[in-house]
Amino acid sequence: MGTSSFLQAFVVPPNGEPQLSSSQTTSAPPPSVGSGTRPLRRPRRPILSAWFVGLALSAALVVWFNTPWGVPAYHDSLFYMSAAQSVAGGLGISWVGSGGILKPLTHFPPLYPLVLALVSTTGIPVDEAARLLSAMLFGLNTSLLGVVVYLFVPRFDAAVAGSLLFLVSPVLIGVHVAAMSEPLFLLLSFATLAVLSKYLSRPSGLILGSTALLAGLAYLTRYSGAALLVTSMVAILALRDGAFLGRLRDAGLFLLIAVATMLPWTLRNIVLTGSPTNRAIHFHPLTGDAVRRFLDTVYLWIMPGLHSHWIEAGVLLALCAGLAWVAWRETCRPLGVGQAAPLLVLVLLAFMTSYVALLGASLSLLDASTPIDNRILSPLLVAGILVLLVSYGHVRWRGWQSGLARLALLLGVVVFVSSSLRNSQDLLSGVRVSGAGFTGRSWRTSPLVSWVETLEGQPTIITNQAMAIHFLTGIPAFQIPEGLDPVTAQQRPQYSDEIRGVRSRLREPNAYLVLFGDHASFIQSHPALMTGLELLLATADGVVYVDPLSHASANFPGGEVFRPRAMSGTTYRTPESGCPGLLCSPRPSPSCAIFVPFGARWVDVCG
C-alpha cells in the first residue's frame, strides 16, 4: 500500500461515507451519520482546516501568554530538563545527580528530554524550550481531539464540542502547563489509538506499522505506554476481520515493530541497572487510600461542585454502567469494513481498562510513589471524552431524536464549560502572576537560594533540594539521603552509612547544610544528622546549619574572620554579649553578617 493510499484511508469523503473497493461495497453497512431525513451540512475542507489550525494556534497562545515565569517545573521536571541539557551539550541522555555527578537517565523514558533538547538547539534555555513545547503540545492536542472526532464521525458539532471541552478543562490545562511528559504522551497515545482503529476497519500493512511505531514512541515517552501495547494486541486479535492466522500474523508484526522501537533503550537500561525501567519488583499492595484517591479524582471531573460519598458512588456506578452498555452495544453490532467509529469506541474502552490495570499493577509491584492525581489519570479523561462524542456522532438519530440529541450535547457542553471556566481562569491567573514549582516566583526570588549564590570558592552544599539548587544556581549540591525508598516503600539498609558520610562532608571546609521548607519537622525526623550542628542563618524559606568545630578549625586558623558578601532580607541571631573579638559596630545593620569563631561554637553578629 503506497503513501497516497495510506493518506486516503484517513480522509473522510464529503458525503461522510467510507471509500470502499467494489468488492467491499456490497457488504458494507449503510452510513451511520445523519438524522435519517436529510444529510448533514458540513463545512468545506478549507474551512475545516482553517478552523483546526486556528484552534491549535489559539490554544498554544493561551499557554504561552500565561506562563511568563516559565511553565511550572516540579521534581520530575528537573530530571527531564537536566537530561535535555546533557543531550544538548553532547553528554548523552544523563542528568546531574547528587554532588554534580553525571548519571545515566533510566528511571524516566528518553523521548521528552530528547524533544526538549531538540527545541533548545535553537539557542533558547531549556526552561524556555519546555515552555514553548508545552504551548505547542496544548495546541496540537486541542486540535487533535476535534480532528479525531471528525475523522470517525464527520459531525462538525461533535468535533467542536470535543476541542472546546479539551480547551477549557482545568485538568488538561494543568497537565499542559507543566514541564512534564504527559502532553507528549497524550499526543502519541491518541494518535496510536486513532490509527489502530483505522487499521481495524481497513487493514493495511503500512497503517499497522504506523500504529506499532507510534505505540513504541508513546512507551518511550511514559512507561505506562505499555497499556497501548496490550490494547493493540487485544484489538488486533479480537476485532480485526479475517482468519485467525492472519490476525495472529498481524499481531506478531505489530509486536515486532513496537519492540524494535523500544529495544535499544530497554537493553541500555538493563545493562546499566539490571532493569528495563530502573525499578525492582517489590510487593506493596494497593491500599484503600489509593483506591479512594482514584475514585475522588474521577468523580471530581464529572461533578466538580459536589462532595458527597453517596453521590460519588452513584455517579461512578452510573458511569461504569454507561461504559459497559456502550461496550455491549458496540460488540453486538456487525463490525464490517469501514465501521471505524464503533471500533474506535471499543479500542478506547480497552485502553482505559488496560491503563487502570497497569496503574494498579505498577503501584502494587514496581513504584509505590506514583501519584494518583489529574496528571497520571489524564489519559482516562481524554479517552472518556472521545467515547462520549464518537458514540453521540455514530448513533443514527432520526426525526425529533436528532434535535433532542443536539440539544443534549449543547447543554452538556455549556454546563461543563461554565463549571470549568472559572477554575481554569484561576489556575492560569496563578501561573501568570506567580508561576509555580521551581520556575515560580517563590523559587526565583528565594532568599536562601540567593544566599547560596553569594558563596565563593567551591562550597560543599548538602540539602533537601539538591536538583533545585543546581537548576537555579548551577552549583552542584549533595542530596540528603532518606531512610524510606519512595519507589519500593522499603527501608533503605544503607541509610545509616549514608548519614555518616554526610556528617563527614560537613566537616570539610566551606560545607553547609541547607534546608528548605519545613525544617522543624526535618530536624525532628533526622536526629542522627542534626546532632551537634549549629544554626548559621535563617531566611523566610529555610535555614543553614554548619558543623562548628569544622568551620572554626578549618576555615579560620588563627581566629581569621569570615566575611560573606552582603545579602539583604536575612534574619540572624542576636549577638551574644561579652563575646571577645566582636567586630560589630554599635548600630548593627541587617544587610550583612560577620561570623566570629568562639571556642567550639559560632556567634552571629551584624555589622
C-alpha positions in Angstrom: 0.0 0.0 0.0 1.5 3.3 -1.1 1.7 6.6 0.8 -1.2 8.1 -1.1 -3.4 5.1 -0.2 -2.3 5.5 3.4 -3.4 9.1 3.5 -6.6 8.3 1.6 -7.6 5.9 4.5 -7.7 8.9 6.8 -9.7 11.2 4.7 -13.5 11.3 5.1 -15.2 11.9 1.8 -17.6 14.9 1.6 -20.7 12.6 1.8 -19.3 11.0 5.1 -19.2 7.5 3.6 -16.1 5.5 3.5 -14.4 4.9 0.2 -14.6 1.2 -0.4 -13.5 -1.1 -3.2 -16.1 -2.7 -5.5 -15.6 -6.0 -3.6 -16.4 -4.3 -0.3 -19.3 -2.2 -1.4 -21.9 -5.0 -1.2 -21.1 -6.0 2.4 -20.6 -2.5 3.8 -23.2 -1.3 6.2 -25.1 1.9 5.4 -23.7 5.3 6.6 -24.1 5.8 10.3 -24.1 9.6 10.4 -27.1 11.8 9.9 -30.6 12.5 11.1 -32.2 9.9 8.8 -34.2 12.6 7.0 -31.6 14.6 5.2 -27.8 14.7 5.0 -26.0 17.0 7.5 -24.4 20.1 6.1 -20.7 20.0 6.7 -18.1 22.8 6.3 -15.9 22.7 3.3 -12.4 21.3 3.8 -10.6 24.6 3.6 -12.9 26.0 6.3 -12.3 22.8 8.4 -8.5 23.2 8.0 -8.6 26.9 8.9 -10.7 26.1 12.0 -8.4 23.4 13.4 -5.3 25.3 12.6 -6.7 28.5 14.2 -7.8 26.5 17.2 -4.3 25.0 17.7 -2.7 28.4 17.5 -5.2 29.9 19.9 -4.7 27.1 22.5 -0.9 27.5 22.1 -1.1 31.2 22.8 -3.2 30.6 25.9 -0.3 28.6 27.4 2.4 30.9 26.1 1.0 34.2 27.4 0.0 32.8 30.8 3.5 31.4 31.6 5.8 34.5 31.8 7.7 32.8 34.7 8.0 29.7 32.5 5.9 26.5 32.7 6.0 25.1 36.3 8.8 22.7 36.9 8.4 20.0 39.5 10.7 17.3 40.8 10.4 15.0 37.8 10.7 18.1 35.5 14.2 18.7 36.8 15.3 15.2 35.6 13.9 15.9 32.2 15.5 19.3 31.8 18.8 18.2 33.2 18.8 15.3 30.7 17.9 17.7 27.9 20.8 20.0 28.8 23.2 17.0 28.8 22.0 15.9 25.4 22.3 19.4 24.0 25.8 19.5 25.5 26.9 16.2 23.9 26.9 14.3 27.2 24.3 11.7 26.3 20.9 11.1 28.0 22.1 11.7 31.5 21.3 14.0 34.5 23.3 15.8 37.1 22.9 13.9 40.3 24.0 14.4 43.9 27.3 16.2 44.1 27.3 17.2 40.5 27.9 13.6 39.3 26.6 12.8 35.8 24.3 9.8 35.9 22.5 8.0 33.1 18.8 8.6 32.8 17.0 5.3 33.4 14.1 5.9 35.7 12.4 8.1 33.2 11.9 7.4 29.4 14.0 9.4 26.9 11.7 10.9 24.3 10.5 14.0 26.2 14.0 15.2 27.1 15.2 14.4 23.6 12.5 16.6 22.1 13.3 19.3 24.7 17.0 19.1 23.6 15.9 19.4 20.0 13.9 22.6 20.8 16.7 24.1 22.8 19.1 23.7 19.8 17.5 26.9 18.6 19.6 28.7 21.3 16.9 29.2 23.9 17.4 27.9 27.5 15.9 24.6 28.4 13.2 26.1 30.6 12.1 28.3 27.8 12.2 25.3 25.5 9.9 23.5 27.9 7.5 26.5 27.8 7.5 26.6 24.0 7.0 22.8 23.8 4.1 22.9 26.3 2.4 25.6 24.3 2.8 23.7 21.0 1.5 20.4 22.5 -1.5 22.1 24.1 -2.4 23.5 20.7 -1.8 20.2 18.9 -3.8 18.1 21.4 -6.7 20.5 21.5 -7.0 20.3 17.7 -6.2 16.6 17.6 -9.2 15.7 19.7 -11.5 17.5 17.3 -9.8 16.1 14.3 -10.1 12.5 15.6 -13.9 13.0 16.3 -14.5 14.4 12.8 -12.5 11.7 11.0 -14.5 9.0 12.6 -17.9 10.6 12.8 -17.8 13.6 10.5 -20.1 15.8 12.5 -18.8 19.3 13.0 -20.8 19.9 16.2 -19.2 16.9 17.8 -15.7 17.9 16.7 -16.2 21.5 18.0 -17.5 20.1 21.3 -14.5 17.9 21.7 -12.0 20.6 21.1 -13.9 23.0 23.4 -14.1 20.5 26.2 -10.3 20.0 26.0 -9.6 23.7 25.7 -11.4 24.8 28.9 -10.7 21.7 31.1 -8.7 22.8 34.2 -7.4 19.2 34.4 -6.0 19.2 30.9 -4.7 22.8 31.1 -2.9 21.9 34.4 -1.4 18.9 32.7 0.0 21.0 29.8 1.1 24.0 31.9 4.0 22.0 33.3 7.4 20.8 32.1 6.3 17.1 32.2 6.0 14.3 29.6 2.2 13.9 29.8 1.3 16.3 26.9 3.6 14.5 24.5 2.2 11.1 25.8 -1.4 12.2 25.2 -0.5 13.2 21.6 1.2 9.9 20.8 -1.3 7.8 22.7 -4.4 9.0 21.0 -2.7 9.2 17.6 -1.9 5.5 18.2 -5.5 4.6 19.1 -6.9 6.5 16.1 -4.6 4.9 13.6 -5.2 1.5 15.2 -8.9 1.9 14.7 -8.4 2.9 11.1 -6.3 -0.2 10.6 -9.0 -2.4 12.2 -11.6 -1.0 9.8 -9.3 -1.0 6.7 -6.4 -3.5 7.3 -3.2 -2.3 5.8 0.4 -3.2 6.5 1.5 0.5 6.4 -1.1 1.6 8.8 -0.3 -1.4 11.1 3.4 -0.4 11.0 2.5 3.2 11.8 0.4 2.0 14.8 3.3 0.0 16.1 5.8 2.9 15.7 3.5 5.3 17.5 2.9 2.9 20.3 6.7 2.4 20.7 7.2 6.1 20.8 4.5 6.5 23.4 6.2 3.9 25.6 9.5 5.9 25.2 7.6 8.9 26.5 6.0 7.3 29.5 6.4 3.7 30.6 2.7 3.4 31.1 2.5 3.4 27.3 2.8 -0.4 27.8 -1.0 -0.2 28.0 -1.1 0.8 24.3 0.8 -2.4 23.5 -1.7 -4.5 25.4 -4.7 -2.7 23.9 -3.3 -3.0 20.4 -2.6 -6.7 20.6 -6.0 -7.5 22.1 -7.7 -5.3 19.4 -5.9 -6.9 16.5 -6.7 -10.5 17.7 -10.3 -9.8 18.8 -11.6 -7.0 16.5 -9.8 -7.4 13.1 -11.8 -9.2 10.4 -10.2 -12.3 8.8 -8.9 -15.7 9.6 -7.2 -16.2 12.9 -3.8 -17.0 11.3 -4.0 -13.6 9.6 -4.8 -11.8 12.8 -2.0 -13.7 14.6 0.4 -12.7 11.8 -0.5 -9.0 12.1 -0.3 -9.1 15.9 3.2 -10.6 15.6 4.2 -7.9 13.1 2.9 -5.2 15.3 4.8 -6.6 18.3 8.0 -6.9 16.3 7.9 -3.2 15.1 6.9 -1.9 18.5 9.6 -3.9 20.4 12.2 -2.9 17.8 11.4 0.8 18.6 11.8 0.2 22.3 14.6 -2.4 22.3 17.7 -0.1 22.2 16.5 1.9 25.2 15.4 -1.2 27.1 18.7 -3.1 26.6 20.7 0.0 27.6 18.7 0.2 30.9 19.2 -3.5 31.6 22.9 -3.2 31.1 23.1 -0.2 33.4 20.7 -1.1 36.1 19.6 -4.7 35.6 16.0 -3.5 35.0 14.2 -2.2 31.9 12.8 0.8 33.9 15.2 1.0 36.8 12.6 -0.5 39.1 12.8 -3.7 41.0 9.7 -5.8 41.9 8.6 -5.4 45.5 5.1 -6.2 46.7 3.5 -3.3 48.3 -0.3 -4.0 48.0 -2.7 -1.4 46.7 -4.2 0.4 49.6 -7.7 1.6 50.2 -6.4 5.2 50.3 -5.1 4.8 46.7 -8.4 3.5 45.5 -10.2 6.4 47.3 -7.9 8.9 45.6 -8.6 7.4 42.2 -12.4 7.5 42.7 -12.3 11.1 44.1 -10.2 12.3 41.1 -12.5 10.7 38.5 -15.6 11.9 40.4 -14.5 15.5 40.5 -14.1 15.5 36.7 -17.9 14.8 36.4 -19.3 16.6 39.5 -16.7 19.2 40.5 -19.0 21.1 42.8 -20.4 18.3 44.9 -18.6 16.4 47.7 -20.8 13.6 48.9 -19.7 9.9 49.1 -23.2 8.7 48.3 -23.5 10.9 45.2 -19.9 10.0 44.3 -20.8 6.3 44.5 -24.0 6.7 42.4 -22.3 8.8 39.7 -19.4 6.4 39.4 -21.7 3.4 39.2 -23.7 5.1 36.6 -20.6 5.9 34.6 -19.4 2.3 34.8 -22.8 1.1 33.8 -22.9 3.5 30.8 -19.4 2.4 29.6 -20.5 -1.2 30.0 -23.6 -0.6 27.9 -21.6 1.2 25.2 -19.2 -1.7 25.1 -22.0 -4.3 24.9 -23.8 -2.3 22.2 -20.8 -2.0 20.0 -19.8 -5.6 20.4 -23.3 -6.7 19.4 -23.1 -4.7 16.1 -21.7 -6.3 13.0 -18.3 -4.7 12.6 -17.6 -4.7 8.9 -15.1 -2.9 6.8 -15.5 0.8 7.2 -17.1 0.7 10.6 -14.3 2.7 12.2 -16.4 4.6 14.7 -17.6 1.7 16.8 -14.1 0.1 16.6 -12.6 3.3 18.0 -15.1 3.2 20.9 -14.1 -0.4 21.7 -10.4 0.4 21.4 -10.8 3.4 23.7 -12.6 1.3 26.3 -10.0 -1.4 26.0 -7.3 1.2 26.5 -9.0 2.7 29.6 -9.2 -0.8 31.1 -5.6 -1.6 30.3 -4.4 1.7 31.7 -6.2 1.3 35.0 -5.0 -2.3 35.3 -1.4 -1.4 34.5 -1.5 1.5 37.0 -2.7 -0.8 39.8 0.0 -3.4 39.0 2.7 -0.7 39.0 1.5 0.7 42.3 1.5 -2.8 43.8 4.7 -4.2 42.3 7.0 -1.6 40.8 6.6 2.0 42.0 4.7 2.9 45.2 5.5 6.6 44.7 3.3 7.0 41.6 0.8 9.8 42.5 -2.9 9.2 41.7 -3.9 12.6 40.5 -5.1 14.5 37.5 -1.8 14.3 35.7 -1.5 10.5 35.9 -5.2 9.9 35.2 -5.5 12.5 32.4 -5.4 9.8 29.6 -8.7 8.4 31.0 -10.3 11.8 30.8 -9.4 12.3 27.2 -10.5 8.8 26.3 -13.8 9.3 28.1 -14.5 12.5 26.1 -13.8 10.7 22.9 -16.0 7.7 23.8 -18.9 10.1 24.6 -18.6 12.2 21.4 -17.9 9.4 19.0 -20.8 7.4 20.4 -23.0 10.5 20.0 -21.9 11.1 16.4 -22.2 7.4 15.5 -25.9 6.9 16.5 -28.4 7.3 13.7 -30.6 9.9 15.1 -34.0 10.1 13.3 -36.5 12.9 13.2 -37.1 14.6 16.5 -34.3 12.5 18.1 -31.7 14.4 16.1 -32.8 17.8 17.5 -33.0 16.3 21.0 -29.5 14.8 20.8 -28.1 18.1 19.6 -29.8 20.0 22.4 -28.4 17.5 25.0 -24.9 17.9 23.5 -25.2 21.7 23.7 -26.5 21.7 27.2 -23.7 19.2 28.3 -21.0 21.4 26.8 -22.5 24.6 28.3 -22.6 23.0 31.8 -19.1 21.7 31.5 -17.7 24.9 30.2 -19.4 27.0 32.8 -18.2 24.8 35.6 -14.7 24.6 34.3 -14.0 28.1 33.0 -13.7 29.7 36.5 -11.3 27.0 37.7 -9.2 27.3 34.5 -9.1 31.1 34.8 -7.9 30.8 38.4 -5.3 28.2 37.5 -3.9 30.3 34.6 -4.1 33.5 36.7 -2.0 32.0 39.4 0.6 30.7 37.0 0.7 34.0 35.2 1.1 36.1 38.3 3.4 34.0 40.5 4.3 30.9 38.5 4.6 27.5 40.2 7.2 24.9 41.0 10.9 25.6 40.7 10.4 28.1 38.0 7.9 30.2 40.0 8.3 33.5 41.8 8.9 31.9 45.2 12.0 29.9 44.0 13.2 32.5 41.5 13.3 35.1 44.4 14.2 32.7 47.2 16.4 34.4 49.9 18.1 31.1 50.7 18.9 30.4 47.0 20.3 34.0 46.8 22.5 33.3 49.8 23.8 30.1 48.2 24.7 32.2 45.1 26.9 34.5 47.3 29.2 31.7 48.4 32.6 32.0 47.0 35.1 29.3 46.0 33.7 25.7 45.8 31.3 25.3 48.7 30.0 21.9 49.7 26.2 22.2 49.8 24.2 19.4 51.4 20.5 19.9 51.1 17.0 18.5 50.8 16.7 20.2 47.3 19.9 19.4 45.5 18.5 19.4 42.0 16.6 22.7 42.6 19.8 24.4 43.7 21.7 23.1 40.7 18.9 24.1 38.4 18.6 27.7 39.8 22.3 28.4 40.6 24.4 26.0 38.6 26.1 25.0 41.9 26.3 21.2 42.4 24.8 20.0 45.7 24.5 16.7 47.6 21.1 15.4 48.3 20.3 14.4 51.9 19.5 10.6 51.9 16.2 9.3 53.0 15.5 6.3 55.1 12.5 5.1 53.2 12.7 4.4 49.5 9.6 6.1 48.0 9.6 3.7 44.9 9.7 0.4 46.8 8.2 1.7 50.1 11.0 -0.2 51.8 13.6 0.9 54.4 17.0 1.6 52.8 19.6 -0.6 54.5 22.5 1.7 53.6 20.8 4.8 55.2 23.0 4.8 58.4 26.2 4.7 56.4 25.0 7.5 54.1 24.2 9.7 57.1 27.7 9.1 58.4 29.0 10.1 55.0 27.0 13.4 55.2 28.4 14.2 58.6 31.9 13.6 57.2 31.3 16.0 54.4 30.0 18.6 56.8 33.5 18.6 58.4 35.0 19.7 55.1 36.0 23.4 54.6 33.2 25.6 53.4 30.5 23.0 53.9 26.8 23.9 54.7 23.6 22.0 55.4 20.9 24.0 53.6 17.3 23.1 54.4 14.3 24.4 52.5 10.7 24.4 53.7 9.5 22.9 57.0 12.9 22.4 58.6 11.5 21.9 62.1 9.9 18.6 61.2 13.0 17.6 59.2 15.2 18.3 62.3 13.0 16.1 64.4 13.0 13.3 62.0 16.8 13.3 61.4 18.4 13.4 64.8 21.5 11.4 63.7 22.2 14.1 61.1 21.4 17.2 63.1 23.0 16.4 66.5 25.8 18.9 67.2 25.2 21.2 64.3 24.8 24.9 64.8 22.3 27.3 63.2 24.1 29.7 60.8 21.3 31.7 59.4 17.5 31.6 58.9 15.6 33.1 56.0 11.9 33.2 55.1 12.2 29.9 53.2 14.7 27.9 55.1 17.8 27.6 57.3 21.5 26.9 57.1 23.4 24.7 59.6 27.1 24.1 59.9 29.5 21.9 61.9 31.0 24.4 64.4 34.3 22.5 65.0 34.9 22.1 61.4 34.5 25.7 60.5 36.4 27.0 63.5 39.4 24.9 62.8 39.5 24.5 59.1 38.2 27.8 57.8 39.6 30.2 60.4 43.1 29.4 61.5 44.4 32.0 64.0 40.9 33.4 64.5 40.5 34.8 61.0 37.1 36.3 60.4 34.9 35.0 57.6 33.1 37.8 55.7 30.5 36.6 53.2 29.2 39.1 50.7 26.3 41.3 51.8 22.9 40.0 51.3 19.6 41.7 52.2 16.5 40.2 53.7 18.2 37.7 56.0 17.5 37.3 59.7 20.4 36.4 62.0 20.5 35.5 65.7 21.1 38.2 68.3 24.8 38.6 69.1 25.9 37.2 72.4 27.1 39.9 74.8 30.6 39.7 76.2 31.9 37.8 73.2 35.6 38.5 72.7 36.7 39.7 69.3 33.4 41.2 68.2 33.7 43.3 65.2 30.2 44.8 65.3 29.5 48.5 65.1 27.3 49.9 67.9 24.4 50.2 65.4 24.2 46.8 63.6 22.7 46.6 60.1 20.8 43.5 59.0 22.2 43.8 55.5 25.3 41.7 56.1 26.8 39.3 58.6 30.2 38.6 60.2 30.8 35.2 61.8 33.4 35.0 64.6 34.7 31.7 65.9 34.1 31.5 69.7 35.7 28.4 71.2 33.8 25.4 69.8 30.8 27.5 68.8 29.7 30.1 66.4 28.5 33.5 67.2 26.5 35.5 64.7 27.0 39.3 64.7 25.8 42.0 62.4 28.0 44.9 61.3 
